[in-house]
Amino acid sequence: MSPLPAGKRLAFAARGERLCLGVRRAGRWIVCPYGTVLDGASAKDQCGRCAQLDRSRSVAADTMADDPRPYAVYLAYFGPGLLKVGITAAERGPARLVEQGAVAYAWLGRGPLMAARRAEALLGSALAVPDRFAKAAKRAARGALPPFPDRAAELAQLHGAARGLAGWPETLEPVEFACADHTELFGLDRIPAEVAELGGMTPGAEIVGEVLTGVGADVYLRLVGAEAGDVVAVMDARLLSGWVLGAASGRVTTVPVRAAAHGVRERGREGTAGQEGLF
């Protein structure tokens, strides 16, 4: 979730070029040795070579199978019919669910990494539960969420079906169903049904507005100004990484504002960057 509090006014501009952040090692970023300039419209904050080096030792890329930490398997709810399975290091608690913008979630099991991976794969093959959704689908679902009892019931149904599957890993300890909800944490009631989208930054582009709330990497802003119009738009904060940000010189948003894409259920990668650092 964005640390920006509701009501905070933002006014900043992109300076220079958007550069690759480099490689994350031992909890810090090492500068990209290639000085690669990145596409302002992409959520990826690394160039291909730095990303490849990062994933050479990564849980997400299955190149760190010897990780001794216990892992938790979870079911995450993003909207009606939008339920996914995933894993996270148990020590991180619900942080991974918050980062993904999960509206609600339930733990399914805890145990060694490879057992958690097998359970994740089992749900995918036996119940066709995906391991991710497209960003557009998540955003579209937030505008028309059913009440909490309906969300909990959908999670409970999947939780029960998952626990009844044959082939459950023996070393994965099952967890009784309990639904946790992020409605209040995310301030979902502050998100209107109709929300526009902010495009990527370009050199000199400015964003001016008031924060309504944050959901995962998405920040919802009320934009005020002749060019942007008086609208609510959502900004993917990942698009800001790699830019040097300075104070805005004007009073309007000059980043492109477009109508929101209406996402559909989509299996496969979302184009997220740095996911291995989230485990």
N, C-alpha and C positions, 0 to 999 in steps of 0.2 A: 504494500500500500504506500502511496505517496506520503512523505512526512509533512507536506504542505498543509497547513490548517485551513479549514473552511473560512472564507471571508478574506483571506490574504490576497492582496493585489500584486500582480506580477507585471513587469514591464522590462523586457530584456531583448537583446538583439544578438545575432550570430556574428562573430568576428572571424576574419581570415577564412581558412578552409577546415573542413571536418577531417580529422586525422585518426588513423587506427590507434586504439588504446594500447596495443601491444599484448603481452602475455602476463597472465596472473600467476604468480608463484609465491608461496609462503605468505599469503594474505596481502600481497601488494602487487601493483602493476609494474612490469618492466617495459620501458618504452619500445615501441615498434622500431626495429633497426632499419626498416625500409622506408619509413616516413610516408606510408601509403595514404592517399587521399580517398575518403569513403564517399559513397553515394548518400546524399542527404535524405533520401526517401526510404532508405533501408534501416530496419531495426538492428542490423548487425553492426557491432562496434569494433570488429576486428577484420583485418584483411585475411585472405584465404590462408596465407602461410602461417600467420600467428594463430589462427583458429585451429589449423591442423596440428601445430605444436601443442596447444592447450589440450586438445582431445587425445593426445598420445598417452595421457595419464588421467583418465576421466571415467567416472561411474556412468555418466550418461552415454558415453560411446562404448561402454563395455570393455574398456581397456584398463580397468582397475578392479578386476575380479577378486583380488586378494585383500580388499578392504575389510578389516576385522570388525568394524563398527556394526552394531545391530541396526537393522532397517525396519521401517514400518510401511505397510501397504495401505493405501487409502482409496476411498471412493469420493470423488469430487462432483458437486452439482453446480452447473452454470445456468440452468434453465430447464424447462420441460423437455425431456428427451435428450438433454445434453449432460450425460453422466460419463465420467471417465475414470480409469484406474491409473494409479501411479505409485511410485515409491519415493521415500525420502529417508535420510539418516534420522534415526529415532531421536538423537540428541537435539535436532532442530525443531522438534515439536511441530506446531501448525504453521511455521514460517513459510514453508513451501506452498501451502494452500493460500496464504495471504498474498504471496508473490504472484500466483497464477490468477488471482481475482476470483477464487471459488466462492460462490454465494453460500454454499453449505457443504459439509463433508462428514464422513464417518470413517473411523479406523477399521481395518479389516483383519490385520494380523501383524505380528512382529517376529523378527528372527534374523538369521544371517542373510547377507546380500543376495547370494545366488538363490536361496529359497524364496526371497521376496520377488526376485526376477521371474522365477518359475510360476509363482502365483499370478503375477501380472500377465505373463504370456498365456496362462491357463484361461483367465477371464477373456482375453482377446480371442482365443481360438474357440472356446466353448460357448461363450455368451455374446461374442462380437462387441465387447466393450472396448472402445478406442482408448488410446493413451494420450490423446490431445485433441483439441478443436481449434479451428481457425479463429483468429482474433475477431473477425467480423461476426461470427456466430455468437460469440460470448457477448459482444456489445449489443447486438440486436435483442438477445434474450433479457438483458437487464431492464429494458423498457416495459416489459409485460410479465413480471414474475408472479406466480401464484402465491397464496399465503403459506406461511411456514408449515402448517400441518400437511399440506400437499407435497411440499418439498421433502419433508421428513419421510412421508409415506413412500415416495419414489425411491429414496435412498434405502429405506428399510427393505423394500421388495428386492432390490438388486443385492443388498448385503446378504439376505437370506438365500437367494439363488446361488450366490458365489460360495457360501459356506456349504451348500449341499452338493457341490461338484465333486466327482470322483477325481483322484489324482492330486488332492491338496497336499502340498509339501509337508512331510512329517515334522521337520524342524521349525516350521512356521507356527508360532503360537497364535491361535485365533483370538480375536477381541470381540466382546459383546457389543451389539449395536447401540450406538449413542450418536445422535445427530447434533452437530455444532453449526451455528448459523452466524453469518457475517453481516447481516442486514444493518445492524447498528454500527459496527466497526467501519464499514464502508460508507455509511450514510446513503444507502441506496434510495431512500425516500427523497433525496435531493436531486435525483437524476430524472429529468423530464422524459416523456415518451418520445419526443422528437429531438434528436441530437445530431448536429453536424460534425464533421471531422476536420481536423487540421492536417494539412499536408506536411511534407518534409521541409526542413530549414534550408535556406540558401544563404550565401554570404550577404550580410546586411539585412536579412529578413528580421522582422520584429514581431513579438507576441505581447499583447497588452490585454489584460483581463483580470477577473476576480475568480479565485478558486471556489468551486462548489463542493467538490469532494474528490477522493482518489480511490480507485479500485485496481489493485495490482499496479501495473505500469501505466495505467490510464489515468490521466488527470482531466477532470471536467471543469471547464472554464466558461464564465459568462463574458463574452467578448463585447466591448462597447466601442463604437467608432464608425465613421462613415464608410470605410472600405470593408470592414468585416461585418458590419451590421450588428444590431443588438441581438445576438444569438448565443445559445449554449453549444459549445463544441468540445469534443474530446481530443486530447493530445496524448500520443504515445510518448512517454517520457524517455524511452530508449532512443528516440530520434535525436535527443539533445546530446547524447554521449559523443565525445570526440570534438565537439565545438568549444571554442572559447566564447563565453557569454559575457556581454557587457550591458550597460544600461541602455534602454531604448531611447531614441532621440525624438520619436513622435508619440502620438496618442492613439494610434490605431494599429491593429494587427495587419501585417502585410504578407504573412504566410497564407497560402491558398486555403480557403474554407470551402469544403464541398459537402454535398449531401451524403449522409451515412450509407455505406453499403449494407444491404440486408443479407447477412451471412446465412448459409445453410450448413447442415451437418457435414463436416469434412474431416476425413481421416488423413493423417499424414502430418508432416512438420509444418509449423506455423511461420517458419522463418525467424525464430527466436535466436538470440545469440547468447553465448556464455552459459548455457543451461547447466553444464557440468559443475559450475561453481555454486549451484543452488542445492546440492545434496549434502 
